[in-house]
Amino acid sequence: MTLYWLLSVPAHGDGHVAWRDIKNRVIGGELYDFVLPQFKIGTLDTLVRLSDDLSKYDSS
């Protein structure tokens, strides 16, 4: 059975630098880079806040 790991790491401004650093540290494994689209709502924090607000309105 094949084992996959999905990692999300902070890029601190430049995702290419973060990718290169990870690639240089991982030995003996295959790495694949893929980009996830930005949230249409903004940030995850904003999404959670909106979800909380929505649940307040639903319970009213």
PyMOL commands that set and color helices and strands:
alter all, ss='L'
color gray80, all
select helices_A, chain A and resi 15-25+44-59
alter helices_A, ss='H'
color red, helices_A
deselect
rebuild
show_as cartoon
